[in-house]
Amino acid sequence: MGTVVTTAYRPTAKTIADAERIAADLGIPFISRNKRPIEALHMEERSDVIVAMNERLELYPLGKAEPFFFHPNSAAFRTKRPLASDPLIEISGLQPGERFLDCTLGMASDALTVSQWLGAGGKVVGCESNPIIAFIIKEGLKSYSMMPHLTEAMQRIEVEAADAVEYLKSQEDDSFDVIYMDPMFTEAIAESSNFSPVRNTADMGQLTGEWVAEAKRVARRAVVLKAHFRSTDFEAFGFKRRIRPNTKFHYGVIQTG
Ligand SMILES: C[S@@+](CC[C@H](N)C(=O)[O-])C[C@H]1O[C@@H](n2cnc3c(N)ncnc32)[C@H](O)[C@@H]1O
């Protein structure tokens, strides 16, 4: 099963040009919409469908009626609170101007919150191994305009459509101050999220010894893990767990310097 790209229900010159560009960039077929509803496209193409809308890209994984698209998600409210007390920023000890690698970019809500905190002197790179998710998020970060106070922080995030371990292997020792990983929970949590439509499309790969070893080599100061509160990965890989009462997930830290 692959992915095809089409236009909104009523194509415009812009959505046709966008869809053709996306087809070329991702090496996937461009198909004419022909006023077909998403359900009919799924039945006839047997593929996930990217829809080029005027204002954003939407991904409809096969069989899903709800689209996945870029949105600041939790970063929208986290960046309205004092950022120094955001749990991820506080636990990782990040300071403005530092370099942050997010190994598991997903919707980029964590990366965006951190990018806003690090400011113009900081550096944020996000790895996403699913090339379609990476593409939708990369385009969204470049073009989303509804929260102008976050525009610069969005545009500073460098998206790498790559497996985190492969990316880490290509990096020199101490190239980032903090490295973060937030793999998919194996245990589904009842939480509505803009990520839900791609829950079965995302990379379900879990932490490995090689991944942690590479992150420790590349992180100058700390490696941070977010995982379900029942996860045993904290102890298995040597992370010091920070218990957060009444939350479904915990953070853990390995100090590297
Ligand atoms: C739980 S989500 C991350 C959510 C993210 N922290 C946010 O703020 O939106 C995990 C994401 O990491 C991706 N992923 C999983 N394993 C990966 C790997 N080895 N390298 C790169 N991305 C990976 C998945 O495809 C998924 O999109």
The ligand as a MOL file (V3000), in Angstrom:
LIG
                    3D

  0  0  0     0  0            999 V3000
M  V30 BEGIN CTAB
M  V30 COUNTS 27 29 0 0 0
M  V30 BEGIN ATOM
M  V30 1 C 4.8370 9.8440 19.9620 0
M  V30 2 S 5.2560 10.5540 18.4440 0 CHG=1
M  V30 3 C 6.1910 11.9680 18.9080 0
M  V30 4 C 5.3470 13.1500 19.2620 0
M  V30 5 C 6.1700 14.3960 19.3760 0
M  V30 6 N 6.9940 14.3840 20.5630 0
M  V30 7 C 5.3060 15.6520 19.3440 0
M  V30 8 O 5.5510 16.5700 20.1320 0
M  V30 9 O 4.3960 15.7280 18.5040 0 CHG=-1
M  V30 10 C 6.5450 9.5320 17.8220 0
M  V30 11 C 6.9760 9.8850 16.3910 0
M  V30 12 O 8.3080 9.4160 16.1960 0
M  V30 13 C 8.4130 8.7280 14.9700 0
M  V30 14 N 9.4980 7.7300 15.1600 0
M  V30 15 C 9.4450 6.5530 15.8340 0
M  V30 16 N 10.6270 5.9340 15.8070 0
M  V30 17 C 11.4760 6.7510 15.1260 0
M  V30 18 C 12.8500 6.6670 14.7590 0
M  V30 19 N 13.6110 5.6090 15.0800 0
M  V30 20 N 13.4050 7.6920 14.0750 0
M  V30 21 C 12.6660 8.7740 13.7280 0
M  V30 22 N 11.3440 8.8940 14.0240 0
M  V30 23 C 10.7640 7.9060 14.7140 0
M  V30 24 C 7.0380 8.1450 14.7380 0
M  V30 25 O 6.7900 7.9170 13.3430 0
M  V30 26 C 6.1250 9.2350 15.3210 0
M  V30 27 O 5.7930 10.1890 14.3540 0
M  V30 END ATOM
M  V30 BEGIN BOND
M  V30 1 1 1 2
M  V30 2 1 2 3
M  V30 3 1 2 10
M  V30 4 1 3 4
M  V30 5 1 4 5
M  V30 6 1 5 6
M  V30 7 1 5 7
M  V30 8 2 7 8
M  V30 9 1 7 9
M  V30 10 1 10 11
M  V30 11 1 11 12
M  V30 12 1 11 26
M  V30 13 1 12 13
M  V30 14 1 13 14
M  V30 15 1 13 24
M  V30 16 1 14 15
M  V30 17 1 14 23
M  V30 18 2 15 16
M  V30 19 1 16 17
M  V30 20 1 17 18
M  V30 21 2 17 23
M  V30 22 1 18 19
M  V30 23 2 18 20
M  V30 24 1 20 21
M  V30 25 2 21 22
M  V30 26 1 22 23
M  V30 27 1 24 25
M  V30 28 1 24 26
M  V30 29 1 26 27
M  V30 END BOND
M  V30 END CTAB
M  END
